[in-house]
């Protein structure tokens, strides 16, 4: 897709679906959801670069992810059962499979929180 087609796809397909899902999960927190919610500064500068380092990081290691799952089970469940499969479907990609380590997953949007930041 060219830039205009990507913008149209995001505006008419991805954003409405994700807005419904996130506001359904937490109506107060996502009442004012917009492009910047996911794309951060990339929405302002027009790059829309992902993953977005300003989103909460998600560890890539199994131990790190187990800790995150224990700390935030509802958020992880929501992301694993709704957001990841729906985004993967909209992007015509398979959802992430931990066995093969292939497909669209958390790291399509979130940076790797198990990597030490300098």
SVG drawing of the C-alpha trace seen along z (x, -y; Angstrom):
<svg xmlns="http://www.w3.org/2000/svg" viewBox="-17 -17 40 42">
<polyline fill="none" stroke="black" stroke-width="0.4" points="0.0,0.0 1.1,-3.5 0.9,-6.1 -2.6,-7.3 -3.9,-3.7 -2.3,-3.0 -3.8,-6.1 -7.2,-5.2 -6.9,-1.6 -5.9,-2.8 -8.7,-5.4 -11.5,-3.2 -10.5,0.3 -7.9,0.5 -8.8,-2.6 -12.5,-1.9 -12.0,1.7 -9.2,0.9 -11.2,-2.0 -14.2,0.3 -12.0,3.0 -10.0,0.7 -12.9,-1.5 -14.9,1.7 -12.1,3.0 -11.6,-0.3 -14.1,-3.0 -12.7,-5.7 -9.0,-5.2 -9.7,-5.0 -12.5,-7.5 -10.3,-9.9 -8.3,-7.3 -6.8,-8.7 -3.8,-8.0 -1.4,-9.2 -2.6,-6.6 -0.8,-3.9 1.6,-5.8 2.8,-8.4 5.1,-11.0 4.9,-9.3 1.3,-10.5 2.5,-14.1 5.4,-13.9 3.5,-11.8 5.9,-8.8 3.5,-6.5 6.5,-4.4 5.9,-1.2 6.8,0.2 6.3,-2.8 8.8,-3.1 6.4,-5.1 3.9,-2.2 4.6,0.0 7.4,2.4 6.7,6.1 9.5,8.5 10.5,10.9 11.9,13.6 9.6,16.3 10.5,15.5 10.0,11.8 6.6,12.4 5.5,14.8 6.3,12.0 4.3,9.5 1.4,12.0 1.4,12.5 1.6,8.7 -1.1,7.7 -3.2,10.7 -6.3,8.9 -4.3,6.6 -2.3,9.5 -5.4,11.6 -7.1,8.8 -4.1,8.2 -3.6,12.0 -7.3,12.8 -8.5,9.7 -5.9,7.2 -3.2,9.4 -5.5,11.8 -7.7,8.9 -4.7,6.8 -3.0,9.8 -6.2,10.5 -6.5,6.9 -2.9,7.0 -3.4,10.4 -0.7,11.9 -0.9,14.9 -1.1,14.2 2.2,14.7 3.0,18.3 5.4,18.8 6.5,22.2 7.6,20.8 8.2,17.2 6.5,16.1 3.5,13.8 2.1,10.5 2.4,10.1 3.0,7.7 6.2,6.5 4.4,5.2 3.4,2.3 5.5,2.5 9.2,2.5 11.1,5.3 11.1,4.6 13.6,7.3 16.4,5.4 18.2,3.1 17.8,-0.5 21.0,-2.7"/>
</svg>
